[in-house]
């Protein structure tokens, strides 16, 4: 099952006012913030990269691969998307802990 336009719109709406954008990638969506990819939307579920960030709401059952043989991600349950303040802070802190992309070499 892939992510519907309504699902990606609902997740992006939950992340406002952050300047998060979504781009199609591998048939699903990658989320971009500050030139980094803090997560993906797979099968309509927000999946954030696992970093050293610790949060009591992120439980072991929320962590797992988002596709076969992928790294583990935090699969954010729909009920946690309702706590906008927590979600915005989580996405910002996750993004801050991700290495910025390396500059591309000129050709």
C-alpha positions in Angstrom: 0.0 0.0 0.0 1.5 3.4 -0.9 0.9 6.8 0.6 -2.1 8.7 -0.7 -2.0 12.4 -1.4 -4.4 12.9 1.5 -2.0 11.1 3.9 1.0 13.1 2.9 -1.0 16.3 3.1 -2.2 15.4 6.7 1.4 14.8 7.8 2.7 18.0 6.2 -0.1 19.9 7.8 0.9 18.4 11.2 4.4 19.7 10.6 3.4 23.3 9.9 4.9 25.9 10.4 8.2 24.0 9.8 9.4 24.4 6.2 9.2 20.7 5.6 8.8 19.6 2.0 8.1 16.1 0.6 9.5 14.7 -2.6 8.6 11.4 -4.2 11.4 8.8 -3.7 11.2 5.1 -4.2 7.5 5.3 -4.8 6.9 6.9 -1.4 8.0 10.3 0.1 11.2 11.7 1.6 10.8 14.6 4.0 13.3 17.5 3.7 14.1 20.1 6.3 17.1 22.4 6.2 18.6 20.4 3.4 18.5 17.2 5.4 16.2 14.2 5.3 14.9 13.5 8.8 12.5 10.8 7.7 10.1 9.3 5.2 6.4 8.7 4.8 5.9 5.0 3.9 2.5 3.5 3.6 1.0 6.6 5.1 3.2 6.4 8.2 5.7 9.0 9.3 9.0 7.3 9.9 11.9 9.3 11.4 15.5 8.4 11.5 16.9 6.9 14.7 19.4 9.3 16.3 20.8 9.6 19.8 17.6 11.5 20.7 15.8 10.0 23.7 12.1 10.5 24.2 9.7 8.6 26.5 7.0 8.5 23.9 9.2 6.6 21.4 8.9 3.0 22.6 10.6 -0.1 21.3 7.5 -1.3 19.5 7.6 1.9 17.4 11.1 1.1 16.1 11.7 -1.0 13.1 12.6 -1.2 9.4 10.3 0.7 7.0 11.0 -1.7 4.1 12.8 -5.1 3.9 16.4 -4.8 4.9 16.2 -1.1 5.8 17.7 0.5 8.9 15.4 1.0 11.8 13.2 4.1 11.9 10.8 5.5 14.5 7.4 4.7 13.1 5.3 7.5 14.6 1.8 6.2 15.5 -1.2 8.4 14.2 -2.3 9.3 17.7 1.1 11.0 18.4 0.7 13.1 15.3 -2.0 14.9 17.2 0.5 16.4 19.7 1.7 19.1 17.3 4.1 20.8 19.8 5.8 17.5 20.6 6.0 16.4 16.9 7.5 19.7 15.8 10.2 19.5 18.5 10.9 15.9 17.6 11.4 16.6 13.9 13.6 19.7 14.6 15.8 17.8 17.1 16.1 14.8 14.8 17.1 17.0 11.9 19.7 18.8 14.0 21.3 15.5 14.8 21.7 14.5 11.2 24.9 15.3 9.3 24.3 17.9 6.6 24.8 16.6 3.1 28.3 16.9 1.7 28.6 19.6 -1.0 28.5 18.2 -4.5 31.7 18.5 -6.5 31.6 20.8 -9.6 31.8 18.9 -12.8 
